[in-house]
Amino acid sequence: VTGIRGSMRESIDRKRDADSIIDVLVAEDIGKFPDQNLAESLQRITGVAIDRMRGEGSMVSIRGLGPEFTRVLINGRTALSGGSESCAGSCPDTQRTQTRVFRFESLLAELVQAVEVHKSAKANLLEAGLGGTINIRTRRPFDNGGERTLATNLIVTDDGLADDNGYNFAAVYSDTWNDELGILVSVAGDERTLREDWFRIGGYQPRVFNNAVDLNGAPLPTCTLIEGVNTACAYAPSSLSQGTLIEDNQRLNMSAALQWRPNEQWDITVDVSHSDLDRDYEDYHSMWMYFIGVANAASIVQTDQNDMVTYLRTENSQLWSFSRPRTDTVENQTFAVNAQFTPSETWTLSFDVTHSIGNREQVRPDT
C-alpha cells in the first residue's frame, strides 16, 4: 500500500512542480497493467495514442499528430530507436524506408523509473517534437532513498497460436555507501514467438467471362463495364494471396548507473546502457493465380447489384508458393556523464557528455 501511495504522490508532485504541461508515469503506474513495453503504458495518458505491431505497442502519437512528430529522450538525451520495420504479405519497398519514428519494442518497462510526457515546448528540450516530447527516466541508486535493493522476477508465457513457449525476466541491484556513492545494475530480457495468419485480396478490375453462368445456371447479363464487349463481365480481384508469418523475438536490456555526491553542491552521475533486439522472420507466402485464362475457364460466376464478383469457380488456377525469410539485428549502446553544480539556491550548472552507438544488420536472402 505504501508503494502505491508513494508512486501516486510522486506523480502528482512532479506535475505540480513542472513549469510546463506534462503528464508523468512512475514505476508503480508502469507495472500495474500487463504491459509488454512502455508504449502500452503511455496509451493511458490523455492525448496519447499508440500503434501496434502484431498486438504489441510500437509507436506513440501525441495530440493527434503522427509518431514521427514525437520526440523521445532517455534521461534528457536523444534516444536511438531499437525497432525496425516489419510486414506480412505484400510490402512495397517504399514502406521500408527508415524514418525518425522511435520504436518502443526494444525498450522493456522493467528498467524504467518514470516517464514524462511534455505536451508543450520548453527551452531545455532541444528540437522538441511538434506533437510532444517523451522523456524516459531510468533507475538511479539514490531514487529509493539510498537503501540496498535486490529484486528479480521471471514470467513464463505460452503462445497458443505459435505453439511455443516464451519467457520474460528482470533483475535489479542497488546499493549506496556513506550517502555519497551509489551503484545500480539492472538487466531485463524476453523471448517470444509470434504467429500471424493473413489473407489479402488485390485490387478489383473489370474482367470478361465468355462461358460462365450464375449459381442457378442462367446466363450472365451482357457486359456494360467495358466498351465493345458483347459477353458478360464484372469486377473481380486481380490477385488472391495468403500466408503465415512466424516471428521469433529476443530482447535484452542492460543498464548501470553510478552516482557520486561528495557534498551538497555536487551530483555526478554516470549512465551506461546496452540494448539489442534480434528478430527472425519466416513469411510463408502463397498466391492463387486464378486469373490465368479466366475469361474462358470461369464456369460459375455470381455478382451483386454493383457488378462485384462474390463467387467464382474455375478449374484453371495455379498456386505459387514461396517463403521470405529475414533477420534483423539492432544493437544500441550509450555512455553518458552528467555533473550538476549548485553553488547557491538560485543557480545550478549542469554539464553533460553523451556518446551513443547504434548498429543495425539486416539479412534478406533472395528466394
C-alpha positions as a Python dict, from the first residue, in 0.01 Angstrom:
ca = {
    (1, 'V'): (0, 0, 0),
    (2, 'T'): (284, 239, 80),
    (3, 'G'): (443, 181, -259),
    (4, 'I'): (122, 257, -448),
    (5, 'R'): (52, 568, -241),
    (6, 'G'): (411, 686, -281),
    (7, 'S'): (403, 642, -658),
    (8, 'M'): (81, 842, -686),
    (9, 'R'): (221, 1117, -465),
    (10, 'E'): (543, 1135, -671),
    (11, 'S'): (350, 1156, -997),
    (12, 'I'): (129, 1439, -865),
    (13, 'D'): (426, 1629, -720),
    (14, 'R'): (618, 1614, -1049),
    (15, 'K'): (322, 1753, -1242),
    (16, 'R'): (261, 2024, -982),
    (17, 'D'): (625, 2138, -978),
    (18, 'A'): (666, 2135, -1357),
    (19, 'D'): (678, 2467, -1539),
    (20, 'S'): (503, 2325, -1848),
    (21, 'I'): (210, 2099, -1929),
    (22, 'I'): (324, 1743, -1861),
    (23, 'D'): (193, 1404, -1755),
    (24, 'V'): (404, 1164, -1550),
    (25, 'L'): (401, 787, -1506),
    (26, 'V'): (612, 646, -1225),
    (27, 'A'): (724, 287, -1167),
    (28, 'E'): (402, 174, -998),
    (29, 'D'): (186, 311, -1282),
    (30, 'I'): (405, 135, -1539),
    (31, 'G'): (391, -201, -1363),
    (32, 'K'): (27, -219, -1257),
    (33, 'F'): (-101, -319, -1602),
    (34, 'P'): (2, -623, -1813),
    (35, 'D'): (204, -402, -2047),
    (36, 'Q'): (466, -552, -2276),
    (37, 'N'): (658, -226, -2314),
    (38, 'L'): (641, 146, -2239),
    (39, 'A'): (419, 228, -2535),
    (40, 'E'): (131, 32, -2383),
    (41, 'S'): (174, 218, -2053),
    (42, 'L'): (179, 558, -2224),
    (43, 'Q'): (-150, 498, -2407),
    (44, 'R'): (-338, 555, -2080),
    (45, 'I'): (-232, 920, -2069),
    (46, 'T'): (-484, 1170, -2202),
    (47, 'G'): (-393, 1278, -2555),
    (48, 'V'): (-158, 984, -2621),
    (49, 'A'): (-234, 710, -2874),
    (50, 'I'): (-23, 417, -2993),
    (51, 'D'): (17, 197, -3299),
    (52, 'R'): (52, -178, -3257),
    (53, 'M'): (254, -435, -3446),
    (54, 'R'): (114, -787, -3411),
    (55, 'G'): (-66, -694, -3091),
    (56, 'E'): (228, -523, -2920),
    (57, 'G'): (260, -148, -2871),
    (58, 'S'): (509, 2, -3113),
    (59, 'M'): (486, 377, -3183),
    (60, 'V'): (346, 669, -2981),
    (61, 'S'): (149, 969, -3108),
    (62, 'I'): (66, 1280, -2904),
    (63, 'R'): (-227, 1518, -2961),
    (64, 'G'): (-333, 1357, -3287),
    (65, 'L'): (-3, 1406, -3471),
    (66, 'G'): (179, 1104, -3611),
    (67, 'P'): (461, 923, -3429),
    (68, 'E'): (721, 1094, -3649),
    (69, 'F'): (633, 1419, -3464),
    (70, 'T'): (706, 1273, -3119),
    (71, 'R'): (1048, 1337, -2971),
    (72, 'V'): (1181, 1061, -2741),
    (73, 'L'): (1456, 1119, -2485),
    (74, 'I'): (1626, 892, -2233),
    (75, 'N'): (1741, 1085, -1925),
    (76, 'G'): (1709, 1404, -2127),
    (77, 'R'): (1923, 1274, -2413),
    (78, 'T'): (1820, 1181, -2766),
    (79, 'A'): (1713, 817, -2784),
    (80, 'L'): (1816, 583, -3062),
    (81, 'S'): (1537, 365, -3195),
    (82, 'G'): (1588, -7, -3147),
    (83, 'G'): (1297, -106, -3368),
    (84, 'S'): (1280, -193, -3735),
    (85, 'E'): (1009, -219, -3993),
    (86, 'S'): (824, -546, -4038),
    (87, 'C'): (534, -656, -4252),
    (88, 'A'): (342, -961, -4362),
    (89, 'G'): (213, -1025, -4711),
    (90, 'S'): (280, -760, -4973),
    (91, 'C'): (516, -489, -4851),
    (92, 'P'): (642, -238, -5113),
    (93, 'D'): (998, -113, -5079),
    (94, 'T'): (867, 240, -5020),
    (95, 'Q'): (723, 121, -4687),
    (96, 'R'): (1064, 2, -4568),
    (97, 'T'): (1224, 346, -4568),
    (98, 'Q'): (1372, 429, -4227),
    (99, 'T'): (1221, 731, -4052),
    (100, 'R'): (1277, 922, -3730),
    (101, 'V'): (997, 727, -3560),
    (102, 'F'): (1101, 574, -3228),
    (103, 'R'): (1001, 209, -3194),
    (104, 'F'): (933, 104, -2835),
    (105, 'E'): (960, -272, -2897),
    (106, 'S'): (1325, -276, -2792),
    (107, 'L'): (1271, -95, -2461),
    (108, 'L'): (1133, -307, -2177),
    (109, 'A'): (939, -137, -1898),
    (110, 'E'): (1122, -309, -1613),
    (111, 'L'): (1426, -78, -1636),
    (112, 'V'): (1231, 247, -1619),
    (113, 'Q'): (1178, 463, -1310),
    (114, 'A'): (947, 725, -1461),
    (115, 'V'): (819, 858, -1794),
    (116, 'E'): (742, 1226, -1854),
    (117, 'V'): (520, 1337, -2142),
    (118, 'H'): (573, 1705, -2227),
    (119, 'K'): (281, 1843, -2426),
    (120, 'S'): (424, 2196, -2452),
    (121, 'A'): (766, 2320, -2557),
    (122, 'K'): (1044, 2409, -2314),
    (123, 'A'): (1372, 2590, -2368),
    (124, 'N'): (1578, 2295, -2240),
    (125, 'L'): (1408, 2047, -2474),
    (126, 'L'): (1619, 2083, -2786),
    (127, 'E'): (1436, 2022, -3114),
    (128, 'A'): (1118, 1930, -2936),
    (129, 'G'): (864, 1732, -3139),
    (130, 'L'): (560, 1909, -3279),
    (131, 'G'): (330, 1663, -3106),
    (132, 'G'): (523, 1644, -2781),
    (133, 'T'): (831, 1509, -2609),
    (134, 'I'): (866, 1189, -2406),
    (135, 'N'): (1147, 1175, -2152),
    (136, 'I'): (1224, 827, -2015),
    (137, 'R'): (1393, 821, -1674),
    (138, 'T'): (1594, 512, -1592),
    (139, 'R'): (1659, 397, -1237),
    (140, 'R'): (1927, 561, -1020),
    (141, 'P'): (2079, 431, -692),
    (142, 'F'): (1951, 726, -482),
    (143, 'D'): (1591, 703, -615),
    (144, 'N'): (1483, 480, -325),
    (145, 'G'): (1648, 683, -52),
    (146, 'G'): (1981, 504, -82),
    (147, 'E'): (1856, 173, 57),
    (148, 'R'): (2001, -156, -63),
    (149, 'T'): (1770, -322, -316),
    (150, 'L'): (1774, -664, -480),
    (151, 'A'): (1472, -772, -683),
    (152, 'T'): (1409, -1029, -954),
    (153, 'N'): (1115, -1172, -1144),
    (154, 'L'): (1054, -1441, -1404),
    (155, 'I'): (745, -1492, -1619),
    (156, 'V'): (680, -1787, -1848),
    (157, 'T'): (431, -1747, -2133),
    (158, 'D'): (252, -1990, -2361),
    (159, 'D'): (182, -1860, -2713),
    (160, 'G'): (-102, -2085, -2824),
    (161, 'L'): (-123, -1974, -3188),
    (162, 'A'): (253, -2008, -3241),
    (163, 'D'): (255, -2332, -3035),
    (164, 'D'): (567, -2224, -2847),
    (165, 'N'): (671, -2104, -2502),
    (166, 'G'): (835, -1776, -2408),
    (167, 'Y'): (980, -1606, -2103),
    (168, 'N'): (1040, -1264, -1951),
    (169, 'F'): (1290, -1188, -1676),
    (170, 'A'): (1421, -884, -1492),
    (171, 'A'): (1666, -819, -1207),
    (172, 'V'): (1796, -508, -1032),
    (173, 'Y'): (2060, -450, -763),
    (174, 'S'): (2122, -115, -597),
    (175, 'D'): (2335, -8, -301),
    (176, 'T'): (2494, 307, -156),
    (177, 'W'): (2783, 380, 78),
    (178, 'N'): (2804, 667, 330),
    (179, 'D'): (2526, 854, 146),
    (180, 'E'): (2790, 961, -106),
    (181, 'L'): (2844, 683, -356),
    (182, 'G'): (2578, 464, -510),
    (183, 'I'): (2566, 199, -781),
    (184, 'L'): (2275, 33, -959),
    (185, 'V'): (2282, -252, -1210),
    (186, 'S'): (1971, -384, -1385),
    (187, 'V'): (1900, -632, -1662),
    (188, 'A'): (1581, -740, -1840),
    (189, 'G'): (1506, -958, -2137),
    (190, 'D'): (1246, -1174, -2301),
    (191, 'E'): (1191, -1419, -2585),
    (192, 'R'): (865, -1468, -2771),
    (193, 'T'): (745, -1646, -3081),
    (194, 'L'): (457, -1482, -3267),
    (195, 'R'): (242, -1611, -3549),
    (196, 'E'): (23, -1415, -3787),
    (197, 'D'): (-208, -1572, -4046),
    (198, 'W'): (-306, -1330, -4319),
    (199, 'F'): (-517, -1318, -4633),
    (200, 'R'): (-512, -1045, -4897),
    (201, 'I'): (-736, -966, -5193),
    (202, 'G'): (-583, -748, -5465),
    (203, 'G'): (-749, -455, -5640),
    (204, 'Y'): (-1068, -521, -5833),
    (205, 'Q'): (-1062, -484, -6212),
    (206, 'P'): (-1320, -544, -6488),
    (207, 'R'): (-1285, -898, -6628),
    (208, 'V'): (-1462, -1074, -6913),
    (209, 'F'): (-1641, -1410, -6870),
    (210, 'N'): (-1722, -1579, -7201),
    (211, 'N'): (-1851, -1917, -7080),
    (212, 'A'): (-1974, -1857, -6724),
    (213, 'V'): (-2323, -1886, -6577),
    (214, 'D'): (-2459, -1787, -6236),
    (215, 'L'): (-2531, -2024, -5945),
    (216, 'N'): (-2874, -2103, -6091),
    (217, 'G'): (-2732, -2193, -6430),
    (218, 'A'): (-2870, -1881, -6600),
    (219, 'P'): (-2655, -1681, -6845),
    (220, 'L'): (-2488, -1370, -6708),
    (221, 'P'): (-2605, -1028, -6829),
    (222, 'T'): (-2418, -860, -7115),
    (223, 'C'): (-2122, -650, -7012),
    (224, 'T'): (-2173, -277, -6962),
    (225, 'L'): (-1837, -201, -6796),
    (226, 'I'): (-1612, -245, -7099),
    (227, 'E'): (-1696, -79, -7428),
    (228, 'G'): (-1728, -309, -7728),
    (229, 'V'): (-1766, -635, -7528),
    (230, 'N'): (-2078, -840, -7603),
    (231, 'T'): (-2026, -1109, -7338),
    (232, 'A'): (-2055, -1098, -6958),
    (233, 'C'): (-1813, -906, -6735),
    (234, 'A'): (-1780, -793, -6374),
    (235, 'Y'): (-1531, -651, -6126),
    (236, 'A'): (-1303, -931, -5998),
    (237, 'P'): (-995, -919, -5770),
    (238, 'S'): (-666, -901, -5953),
    (239, 'S'): (-495, -1139, -5711),
    (240, 'L'): (-558, -1363, -5412),
    (241, 'S'): (-280, -1441, -5164),
    (242, 'Q'): (-248, -1586, -4818),
    (243, 'G'): (29, -1685, -4583),
    (244, 'T'): (165, -1739, -4235),
    (245, 'L'): (429, -1528, -4066),
    (246, 'I'): (640, -1675, -3783),
    (247, 'E'): (840, -1416, -3588),
    (248, 'D'): (1095, -1505, -3320),
    (249, 'N'): (1189, -1209, -3098),
    (250, 'Q'): (1475, -1192, -2849),
    (251, 'R'): (1534, -875, -2647),
    (252, 'L'): (1798, -788, -2390),
    (253, 'N'): (1827, -459, -2199),
    (254, 'M'): (2105, -378, -1953),
    (255, 'S'): (2177, -56, -1770),
    (256, 'A'): (2404, 64, -1492),
    (257, 'A'): (2425, 391, -1303),
    (258, 'L'): (2693, 531, -1074),
    (259, 'Q'): (2613, 834, -857),
    (260, 'W'): (2861, 1035, -650),
    (261, 'R'): (2752, 1310, -411),
    (262, 'P'): (3067, 1426, -229),
    (263, 'N'): (2877, 1724, -81),
    (264, 'E'): (2551, 1917, -116),
    (265, 'Q'): (2681, 2113, -415),
    (266, 'W'): (2794, 1835, -647),
    (267, 'D'): (2596, 1548, -801),
    (268, 'I'): (2785, 1340, -1060),
    (269, 'T'): (2612, 1057, -1246),
    (270, 'V'): (2747, 804, -1496),
    (271, 'D'): (2491, 613, -1707),
    (272, 'V'): (2573, 310, -1920),
    (273, 'S'): (2313, 120, -2122),
    (274, 'H'): (2304, -158, -2376),
    (275, 'S'): (2011, -299, -2571),
    (276, 'D'): (1981, -546, -2854),
    (277, 'L'): (1683, -680, -3043),
    (278, 'D'): (1701, -989, -3264),
    (279, 'R'): (1414, -1071, -3496),
    (280, 'D'): (1392, -1377, -3718),
    (281, 'Y'): (1105, -1376, -3969),
    (282, 'E'): (975, -1658, -4182),
    (283, 'D'): (691, -1549, -4410),
    (284, 'Y'): (528, -1837, -4596),
    (285, 'H'): (352, -1684, -4895),
    (286, 'S'): (100, -1846, -5133),
    (287, 'M'): (-51, -1674, -5438),
    (288, 'W'): (-356, -1814, -5617),
    (289, 'M'): (-313, -1715, -5982),
    (290, 'Y'): (-673, -1788, -6075),
    (291, 'F'): (-687, -1511, -6337),
    (292, 'I'): (-485, -1711, -6595),
    (293, 'G'): (-728, -1775, -6876),
    (294, 'V'): (-1022, -1684, -6654),
    (295, 'A'): (-1212, -1530, -6948),
    (296, 'N'): (-1279, -1877, -7093),
    (297, 'A'): (-1205, -2102, -6792),
    (298, 'A'): (-1451, -1949, -6540),
    (299, 'S'): (-1758, -2175, -6527),
    (300, 'I'): (-1968, -2019, -6248),
    (301, 'V'): (-1969, -1651, -6153),
    (302, 'Q'): (-2201, -1477, -5908),
    (303, 'T'): (-2221, -1098, -5883),
    (304, 'D'): (-2406, -845, -5670),
    (305, 'Q'): (-2604, -538, -5774),
    (306, 'N'): (-2280, -338, -5815),
    (307, 'D'): (-2128, -587, -6063),
    (308, 'M'): (-1881, -711, -5799),
    (309, 'V'): (-1785, -1078, -5808),
    (310, 'T'): (-1891, -1257, -5489),
    (311, 'Y'): (-1832, -1615, -5609),
    (312, 'L'): (-1614, -1755, -5888),
    (313, 'R'): (-1534, -2110, -5995),
    (314, 'T'): (-1255, -2206, -6233),
    (315, 'E'): (-1050, -2519, -6298),
    (316, 'N'): (-753, -2329, -6440),
    (317, 'S'): (-596, -2169, -6130),
    (318, 'Q'): (-233, -2222, -6030),
    (319, 'L'): (-68, -2196, -5687),
    (320, 'W'): (267, -2022, -5645),
    (321, 'S'): (424, -2078, -5301),
    (322, 'F'): (745, -1934, -5163),
    (323, 'S'): (897, -1818, -4835),
    (324, 'R'): (1054, -1483, -4747),
    (325, 'P'): (1297, -1521, -4457),
    (326, 'R'): (1452, -1215, -4299),
    (327, 'T'): (1669, -1139, -3997),
    (328, 'D'): (1700, -804, -3819),
    (329, 'T'): (1961, -736, -3551),
    (330, 'V'): (1962, -396, -3382),
    (331, 'E'): (2212, -300, -3111),
    (332, 'N'): (2235, 28, -2921),
    (333, 'Q'): (2494, 141, -2665),
    (334, 'T'): (2507, 463, -2465),
    (335, 'F'): (2764, 611, -2229),
    (336, 'A'): (2684, 939, -2055),
    (337, 'V'): (2830, 1153, -1777),
    (338, 'N'): (2634, 1431, -1609),
    (339, 'A'): (2761, 1672, -1344),
    (340, 'Q'): (2542, 1922, -1160),
    (341, 'F'): (2696, 2201, -953),
    (342, 'T'): (2471, 2408, -727),
    (343, 'P'): (2671, 2699, -579),
    (344, 'S'): (2358, 2862, -436),
    (345, 'E'): (1983, 2816, -411),
    (346, 'T'): (1926, 3023, -725),
    (347, 'W'): (2196, 2877, -950),
    (348, 'T'): (2251, 2527, -1089),
    (349, 'L'): (2509, 2447, -1355),
    (350, 'S'): (2474, 2124, -1548),
    (351, 'F'): (2741, 1958, -1764),
    (352, 'D'): (2653, 1660, -1981),
    (353, 'V'): (2856, 1442, -2219),
    (354, 'T'): (2697, 1158, -2416),
    (355, 'H'): (2826, 904, -2665),
    (356, 'S'): (2575, 675, -2840),
    (357, 'I'): (2626, 398, -3095),
    (358, 'G'): (2354, 232, -3299),
    (359, 'N'): (2414, -65, -3529),
    (360, 'R'): (2165, -248, -3745),
    (361, 'E'): (2220, -557, -3956),
    (362, 'Q'): (1950, -683, -4186),
    (363, 'V'): (1977, -1006, -4385),
    (364, 'R'): (1715, -1069, -4650),
    (365, 'P'): (1823, -1364, -4868),
    (366, 'D'): (1688, -1392, -5221),
    (367, 'T'): (1428, -1666, -5266),
}
